[in-house]
Amino acid sequence: MAKNLLFGLLWLGAATVVAQDSVNGPVISWEKLSHEFGEIVQGEKIEHTFKFKNTGTAALVITNVEVTCGCTVPKGWPRDPIMPGEKGEITVAFNSAGKIGRQNKVVTITSNSVGSTNQVMIVANVLEKKL
């Protein structure tokens, strides 16, 4: 009886793992969802490249990259489809002119990825420029 129960639980666990891994369609998987720059001086321009991989089963197409304010600019993203297993990157620039204190800038990526709209974030603490 215990042997059959153990076998049944192992089989159920394996079936759950297979079900979770068998997502049909494109899936965008990020190396990391946020980047912390630490302290920067007001007026500095910084940028970070977010890297991702299509871990799904179909071509991933990024249709738009939106930012929360004019101080943050998406500098580039792949315009061509990213096939399953292929990697891509999105570079985001931040201009700290006129900013002070902790800054959390959200970047929204619209794509055909399975799941909700993806977001990444850059974070910096902007220190007042000394004259």
C-alpha atoms as a printed R data frame, in Angstrom:
    type eleno elety resid chain resno      x      y       z
1   ATOM     1    CA   MET     A     1  0.000  0.000   0.000
2   ATOM     2    CA   ALA     A     2  2.744  2.488   1.010
3   ATOM     3    CA   LYS     A     3  4.710  1.566  -2.120
4   ATOM     4    CA   ASN     A     4  1.691  2.285  -4.355
5   ATOM     5    CA   LEU     A     5  1.035  5.579  -2.541
6   ATOM     6    CA   LEU     A     6  4.649  6.657  -2.950
7   ATOM     7    CA   PHE     A     7  4.611  5.736  -6.651
8   ATOM     8    CA   GLY     A     8  1.353  7.646  -7.115
9   ATOM     9    CA   LEU     A     9  2.751 10.776  -5.455
10  ATOM    10    CA   LEU     A    10  5.929 10.624  -7.533
11  ATOM    11    CA   TRP     A    11  3.913 10.222 -10.732
12  ATOM    12    CA   LEU     A    12  1.626 13.135  -9.772
13  ATOM    13    CA   GLY     A    13  4.667 15.326  -9.036
14  ATOM    14    CA   ALA     A    14  6.256 14.462 -12.384
15  ATOM    15    CA   ALA     A    15  2.999 15.180 -14.214
16  ATOM    16    CA   THR     A    16  2.795 18.591 -12.500
17  ATOM    17    CA   VAL     A    17  6.349 19.495 -13.569
18  ATOM    18    CA   VAL     A    18  5.615 18.455 -17.176
19  ATOM    19    CA   ALA     A    19  2.397 20.493 -17.173
20  ATOM    20    CA   GLN     A    20  4.249 23.596 -15.923
21  ATOM    21    CA   ASP     A    21  7.013 23.265 -18.516
22  ATOM    22    CA   SER     A    22  4.746 22.653 -21.501
23  ATOM    23    CA   VAL     A    23  3.663 26.241 -22.168
24  ATOM    24    CA   ASN     A    24  2.676 26.703 -25.790
25  ATOM    25    CA   GLY     A    25  3.727 29.993 -27.297
26  ATOM    26    CA   PRO     A    26  6.525 32.498 -26.715
27  ATOM    27    CA   VAL     A    27  7.779 33.169 -23.173
28  ATOM    28    CA   ILE     A    28 10.099 36.048 -22.289
29  ATOM    29    CA   SER     A    29 12.448 35.089 -19.412
30  ATOM    30    CA   TRP     A    30 14.585 37.899 -17.980
31  ATOM    31    CA   GLU     A    31 18.094 37.528 -16.527
32  ATOM    32    CA   LYS     A    32 16.943 40.086 -13.950
33  ATOM    33    CA   LEU     A    33 13.900 42.334 -13.631
34  ATOM    34    CA   SER     A    34 15.585 45.368 -12.071
35  ATOM    35    CA   HIS     A    35 18.948 47.069 -12.018
36  ATOM    36    CA   GLU     A    36 20.202 49.131  -9.067
37  ATOM    37    CA   PHE     A    37 22.690 51.854 -10.027
38  ATOM    38    CA   GLY     A    38 23.252 52.999  -6.452
39  ATOM    39    CA   GLU     A    39 24.131 56.647  -5.915
40  ATOM    40    CA   ILE     A    40 24.637 58.944  -8.886
41  ATOM    41    CA   VAL     A    41 25.104 62.711  -9.112
42  ATOM    42    CA   GLN     A    42 22.285 64.868 -10.450
43  ATOM    43    CA   GLY     A    43 22.783 65.384 -14.196
44  ATOM    44    CA   GLU     A    44 24.482 62.031 -14.836
45  ATOM    45    CA   LYS     A    45 23.247 59.944 -17.751
46  ATOM    46    CA   ILE     A    46 23.278 56.207 -17.181
47  ATOM    47    CA   GLU     A    47 22.048 53.161 -19.069
48  ATOM    48    CA   HIS     A    48 21.508 49.467 -18.569
49  ATOM    49    CA   THR     A    49 20.892 46.572 -20.936
50  ATOM    50    CA   PHE     A    50 18.277 44.052 -19.819
51  ATOM    51    CA   LYS     A    51 18.887 40.596 -21.261
52  ATOM    52    CA   PHE     A    52 16.246 37.969 -21.892
53  ATOM    53    CA   LYS     A    53 15.661 34.632 -23.577
54  ATOM    54    CA   ASN     A    54 12.644 33.203 -25.365
55  ATOM    55    CA   THR     A    55 12.029 30.060 -23.315
56  ATOM    56    CA   GLY     A    56  8.743 29.301 -25.073
57  ATOM    57    CA   THR     A    57  7.802 27.231 -28.100
58  ATOM    58    CA   ALA     A    58  7.035 29.965 -30.654
59  ATOM    59    CA   ALA     A    59  8.601 33.163 -32.005
60  ATOM    60    CA   LEU     A    60  8.606 36.096 -29.563
61  ATOM    61    CA   VAL     A    61  7.714 39.495 -31.031
62  ATOM    62    CA   ILE     A    62  8.210 42.710 -29.055
63  ATOM    63    CA   THR     A    63  5.740 45.301 -30.318
64  ATOM    64    CA   ASN     A    64  6.396 48.216 -27.953
65  ATOM    65    CA   VAL     A    65  8.586 49.447 -25.101
66  ATOM    66    CA   GLU     A    66  7.081 52.213 -22.947
67  ATOM    67    CA   VAL     A    67  8.647 54.309 -20.194
68  ATOM    68    CA   THR     A    68  7.135 56.267 -17.304
69  ATOM    69    CA   CYS     A    69  8.641 59.684 -18.063
70  ATOM    70    CA   GLY     A    70 10.759 61.600 -20.568
71  ATOM    71    CA   CYS     A    71 13.885 61.135 -18.440
72  ATOM    72    CA   THR     A    72 13.928 57.436 -19.325
73  ATOM    73    CA   VAL     A    73 14.427 56.336 -22.917
74  ATOM    74    CA   PRO     A    74 14.394 52.863 -24.483
75  ATOM    75    CA   LYS     A    75 17.430 52.983 -26.786
76  ATOM    76    CA   GLY     A    76 16.833 49.769 -28.614
77  ATOM    77    CA   TRP     A    77 15.082 46.455 -28.706
78  ATOM    78    CA   PRO     A    78 14.834 43.620 -31.234
79  ATOM    79    CA   ARG     A    79 12.434 44.370 -34.089
80  ATOM    80    CA   ASP     A    80 12.723 40.899 -35.608
81  ATOM    81    CA   PRO     A    81 11.098 37.804 -34.062
82  ATOM    82    CA   ILE     A    82 13.175 36.024 -31.417
83  ATOM    83    CA   MET     A    83 12.926 32.292 -32.011
84  ATOM    84    CA   PRO     A    84 12.622 29.745 -29.158
85  ATOM    85    CA   GLY     A    85 15.957 29.427 -27.349
86  ATOM    86    CA   GLU     A    86 17.306 32.696 -28.766
87  ATOM    87    CA   LYS     A    87 18.357 35.682 -26.659
88  ATOM    88    CA   GLY     A    88 17.684 39.391 -26.953
89  ATOM    89    CA   GLU     A    89 18.243 42.602 -25.064
90  ATOM    90    CA   ILE     A    90 16.632 45.959 -24.378
91  ATOM    91    CA   THR     A    91 18.791 48.968 -23.491
92  ATOM    92    CA   VAL     A    92 17.292 51.719 -21.334
93  ATOM    93    CA   ALA     A    93 18.867 55.129 -20.644
94  ATOM    94    CA   PHE     A    94 18.108 57.462 -17.722
95  ATOM    95    CA   ASN     A    95 18.957 61.177 -17.535
96  ATOM    96    CA   SER     A    96 19.035 62.364 -13.918
97  ATOM    97    CA   ALA     A    97 18.959 66.095 -14.768
98  ATOM    98    CA   GLY     A    98 16.331 67.794 -12.604
99  ATOM    99    CA   LYS     A    99 15.853 64.689 -10.427
100 ATOM   100    CA   ILE     A   100 16.700 64.257  -6.759
101 ATOM   101    CA   GLY     A   101 16.367 61.334  -4.358
102 ATOM   102    CA   ARG     A   102 15.387 57.740  -5.043
103 ATOM   103    CA   GLN     A   103 14.232 57.117  -8.603
104 ATOM   104    CA   ASN     A   104 12.348 53.978  -9.686
105 ATOM   105    CA   LYS     A   105 11.770 54.005 -13.433
106 ATOM   106    CA   VAL     A   106  9.497 51.305 -14.817
107 ATOM   107    CA   VAL     A   107  9.794 50.116 -18.406
108 ATOM   108    CA   THR     A   108  6.838 48.197 -19.845
109 ATOM   109    CA   ILE     A   109  7.491 45.699 -22.628
110 ATOM   110    CA   THR     A   110  4.538 44.724 -24.807
111 ATOM   111    CA   SER     A   111  4.948 41.465 -26.685
112 ATOM   112    CA   ASN     A   112  3.145 38.306 -27.692
113 ATOM   113    CA   SER     A   113  4.653 36.520 -24.654
114 ATOM   114    CA   VAL     A   114  2.399 34.108 -22.787
115 ATOM   115    CA   GLY     A   115  1.285 35.815 -19.568
116 ATOM   116    CA   SER     A   116  0.915 39.433 -18.612
117 ATOM   117    CA   THR     A   117  2.768 42.469 -19.914
118 ATOM   118    CA   ASN     A   118  6.392 42.403 -18.776
119 ATOM   119    CA   GLN     A   119  8.026 45.158 -16.771
120 ATOM   120    CA   VAL     A   120 11.632 45.856 -15.838
121 ATOM   121    CA   MET     A   121 12.921 48.664 -13.642
122 ATOM   122    CA   ILE     A   122 15.979 50.814 -13.163
123 ATOM   123    CA   VAL     A   123 16.649 52.280  -9.720
124 ATOM   124    CA   ALA     A   124 19.042 55.037  -8.644
125 ATOM   125    CA   ASN     A   125 19.508 57.417  -5.748
126 ATOM   126    CA   VAL     A   126 20.195 60.837  -7.275
127 ATOM   127    CA   LEU     A   127 22.388 63.074  -5.112
128 ATOM   128    CA   GLU     A   128 22.317 66.858  -5.405
129 ATOM   129    CA   LYS     A   129 25.121 68.209  -7.557
130 ATOM   130    CA   LYS     A   130 27.658 70.183  -5.518
131 ATOM   131    CA   LEU     A   131 28.721 73.488  -7.071
